[in-house]
Amino acid sequence: MNFIEYFKEGFVVGYVVSVGFVTASLMSYYYLIWLNLKQRRRNKAKVFPFRNTIQFLTNKPHIHDQVCKLSPQISELQWRTTRMSFEEISKATNEFSKDNIIGLGRMGTTYKAMLQNGCLLAVKRLHHASQQLFKKHFICEIKSIGRLRHNNLVPLLGFCIKGVERILVYKYMSNGNLYDWLHPREEDKAIAAMTVEWALRLKIAVGVARGLAWLHHHSSFLLAHLDITSRSILLNQNFEPKISNYSRAVLMNSNDPDSSRTWELDLVKSDVYCFGLSLE
């Protein structure tokens, strides 16, 4: 072999070893977080199950009349997050202009929106919202993250229902998704290589691990994401990772022993496995 061939072979081996080392380190980090949170949960004498939101709402006298006028499902969604008007969202996206499209997905089109006060939002307008699959996605997303707040989760700020329209409103993430940085277009490869160096990749991976650990072992209720990919990891202006897309998320029934076993052996492990793949 000549020098160039030796260099290429050494580069490939070094790259593979580096990826393996980083992945193993992150798995160990996640495992330690999991052990710590599990021990804290054991030390708590009381477990707070997921509350019946409809009953909670109807017990509030000052909103009892409002709940009676709305369907039970919409009432529950409004308790979890803010219901926004279609007119307000339409205006913020410039009538859903093509120029404001920042994402095209299987479930919907995402637009960049700006409110009158200058606040930037990401608005996901679901496709074919009259179909059952898209309705299920809409409800699941709100029920999953409507009240969740963590530094490494994309916050759901609101929703909109009007006719067949189903819209979800999130905080805007200016640096897009991780996939586009790991797999840039040919003309963007140089910028991506300089920006997403190993130190930043490690920071992103640790942030995602923290977000997943919090979802899996939160004291109030537990949630498995089940769709962790580099496309579902968004980055804010400081490249802080935010987990998004909860259409396949599953809540654990803390009162069912069989559900607890399935949770640890199947669902959580699936998230951890997909987390490792998302770093490639």
C-alpha positions in Angstrom: 0.0 0.0 0.0 1.1 3.6 -0.6 0.9 6.3 1.9 -2.5 7.6 0.8 -4.0 4.1 1.2 -2.5 3.7 4.6 -3.8 7.1 5.6 -7.4 6.3 4.4 -7.4 2.9 6.2 -6.1 4.5 9.4 -8.7 7.3 9.2 -11.6 4.8 8.8 -10.4 2.7 11.7 -10.0 5.8 13.9 -13.4 7.1 13.0 -15.1 3.7 13.8 -13.2 3.4 17.2 -14.2 7.0 18.1 -17.9 6.5 17.3 -17.9 3.3 19.3 -16.2 4.9 22.3 -18.6 7.9 22.3 -21.6 5.6 22.0 -20.5 3.4 24.8 -19.8 6.4 27.1 -23.2 7.8 26.5 -24.9 4.5 27.2 -23.0 4.3 30.5 -24.0 7.8 31.3 -27.7 7.1 30.5 -27.6 3.9 32.6 -26.2 5.8 35.7 -29.0 8.4 35.3 -31.5 5.6 35.1 -30.2 3.9 38.3 -30.2 7.2 40.2 -33.8 8.1 39.2 -35.0 4.6 39.9 -33.6 4.7 43.4 -35.3 8.1 44.0 -38.6 6.7 42.9 -38.3 3.8 45.3 -37.7 6.1 48.1 -41.0 7.9 47.5 -43.8 6.5 49.6 -46.5 7.7 47.3 -46.9 7.4 43.5 -49.1 10.0 41.8 -51.0 8.4 38.9 -52.0 10.3 35.8 -55.1 12.3 36.9 -58.5 12.2 35.3 -58.5 15.5 33.6 -62.2 15.7 32.7 -63.2 15.1 36.3 -60.6 17.6 37.5 -62.0 20.2 35.1 -65.7 19.7 35.9 -64.9 20.0 39.6 -63.8 23.6 39.0 -66.9 25.8 39.4 -65.6 28.8 37.6 -65.1 26.8 34.3 -68.0 24.3 34.7 -70.2 26.1 32.2 -67.4 26.2 29.6 -66.7 22.5 30.0 -70.4 21.7 29.4 -70.4 23.6 26.2 -67.3 21.9 24.8 -66.8 18.2 23.8 -65.0 16.2 26.6 -62.0 15.6 24.3 -61.5 19.3 23.5 -62.0 20.2 27.2 -59.2 17.8 28.1 -56.9 19.2 25.5 -57.5 22.8 26.7 -56.5 21.8 30.2 -53.2 20.5 28.9 -52.2 23.5 26.7 -53.5 26.7 25.1 -56.1 26.6 22.4 -55.3 29.2 19.7 -57.5 30.7 17.0 -57.1 29.6 13.4 -57.2 33.3 12.3 -54.3 34.1 14.6 -52.1 31.2 13.3 -53.0 31.9 9.7 -51.9 35.5 10.1 -48.7 34.5 11.8 -47.8 32.2 8.9 -48.8 34.8 6.2 -51.8 32.6 5.2 -49.6 29.5 5.3 -47.3 30.8 2.7 -45.0 28.4 0.9 -42.1 30.8 1.7 -42.6 30.0 5.4 -42.4 26.2 5.0 -39.5 24.8 7.2 -40.5 21.1 7.2 -42.4 18.5 5.2 -43.3 15.3 7.0 -45.5 12.2 6.7 -48.0 13.7 9.2 -48.0 17.4 8.2 -46.3 20.5 7.0 -44.4 22.8 9.4 -44.3 26.5 9.0 -42.3 29.3 10.5 -44.6 31.8 12.2 -44.1 35.2 13.7 -46.6 36.8 16.1 -47.2 40.6 16.3 -44.8 40.8 19.3 -42.0 39.3 17.2 -42.1 35.8 18.9 -41.2 33.0 16.5 -43.2 29.8 16.4 -43.2 26.5 14.5 -46.7 25.6 13.3 -47.4 22.0 12.2 -50.5 21.8 10.0 -51.6 18.1 9.8 -52.4 16.5 6.4 -55.9 15.1 5.8 -56.9 16.0 9.4 -60.3 14.4 8.9 -58.7 10.9 8.7 -58.5 8.8 11.9 -54.7 8.4 11.8 -54.1 12.1 11.8 -56.6 12.7 14.5 -54.9 10.1 16.6 -51.5 11.7 16.0 -52.9 15.1 17.0 -54.5 13.8 20.3 -51.5 11.7 21.2 -49.1 14.7 20.7 -51.1 17.0 23.0 -51.7 14.3 25.7 -48.0 13.3 25.7 -46.3 16.7 26.0 -49.0 19.2 26.6 -47.9 19.7 30.2 -44.3 18.4 30.0 -41.5 20.9 30.5 -37.9 20.0 30.4 -34.8 21.7 28.9 -34.3 18.9 26.3 -37.9 18.6 25.1 -39.5 20.8 22.5 -42.3 22.6 24.4 -45.8 22.4 22.9 -47.3 25.9 23.2 -50.7 25.5 21.8 -53.1 23.8 19.4 -55.9 24.7 17.0 -59.1 22.9 16.0 -61.4 24.4 13.3 -63.5 22.2 11.1 -61.1 19.5 9.7 -58.1 21.6 10.5 -55.7 20.2 13.2 -52.7 22.4 14.1 -49.9 22.1 16.7 -47.8 25.1 17.8 -44.3 24.7 19.2 -41.4 26.9 20.1 -39.3 27.6 17.0 -35.9 25.9 16.8 -33.6 28.0 14.7 -31.0 25.4 13.9 -33.3 22.8 12.5 -32.9 19.1 13.1 -29.8 17.0 13.8 -30.2 14.9 10.6 -29.5 17.9 8.4 -26.3 18.6 10.3 -25.1 15.0 10.2 -26.0 14.5 6.6 -25.7 17.9 4.9 -26.1 18.6 1.3 -22.9 18.7 -0.8 -22.6 22.4 -0.7 -23.1 22.6 3.1 -20.7 19.9 4.1 -17.8 22.2 4.9 -19.9 24.4 7.1 -21.5 21.4 8.9 -18.1 19.8 9.5 -16.7 23.0 11.1 -19.8 23.6 13.2 -20.7 20.1 14.4 -17.4 19.1 15.9 -16.9 16.2 18.3 -17.4 18.4 21.4 -20.7 19.7 20.1 -21.8 16.2 19.1 -21.1 15.0 22.6 -23.1 17.9 24.1 -26.0 17.0 21.8 -25.9 13.4 22.7 -25.8 14.1 26.5 -28.7 16.5 26.2 -30.8 13.8 24.4 -29.9 11.2 27.0 -31.0 13.6 29.7 -34.3 14.2 28.0 -35.0 10.5 27.5 -34.1 9.7 31.1 -36.5 12.3 32.3 -39.3 11.0 30.1 -38.7 7.4 31.2 -38.4 8.1 35.0 -40.4 11.2 35.7 -42.2 10.9 39.1 -45.7 11.9 37.9 -46.0 9.7 34.9 -43.7 7.8 32.5 -43.5 8.1 28.8 -41.7 6.1 26.0 -41.1 8.1 22.9 -40.7 5.2 20.4 -39.6 7.3 17.5 -36.2 8.7 18.4 -34.3 9.6 15.2 -31.9 12.4 14.2 -34.9 14.0 12.5 -36.8 14.2 15.7 -34.0 15.9 17.6 -34.2 19.7 17.0 -31.5 22.3 17.9 -32.0 25.8 19.2 -29.8 28.8 18.6 -27.2 27.4 21.0 -27.4 23.9 19.6 -29.1 22.6 22.7 -31.0 19.5 21.6 -34.8 19.2 22.0 -36.7 16.0 21.5 -39.8 16.3 19.3 -42.4 14.3 17.5 -44.4 12.3 20.0 -47.0 10.7 17.6 -46.0 7.2 18.7 -45.4 7.9 22.4 -46.9 5.6 25.0 -47.8 6.4 28.6 -47.1 3.7 31.2 -49.9 2.5 33.5 -48.2 2.7 36.9 -51.0 0.6 38.5 -50.5 -2.4 36.3 -47.5 -4.7 37.3 -47.5 -6.3 33.8 -47.2 -2.9 32.2 -44.2 -2.1 34.5 -42.3 -5.2 33.3 -43.1 -4.5 29.6 -42.0 -0.9 30.2 -38.5 -1.8 31.4 -37.9 -4.8 29.1 -39.4 -3.5 25.9 -40.3 0.2 25.5 -37.4 1.8 27.4 -34.9 -0.4 25.7 -36.3 0.4 22.3 -35.8 4.1 23.0 -32.2 3.6 24.2 -31.4 1.5 21.1 -32.9 4.1 18.7 -31.0 6.8 20.6 -27.7 5.0 19.8 -28.7 4.8 16.1 -29.6 8.5 15.9 -26.0 9.5 16.6 -24.8 8.0 13.3 
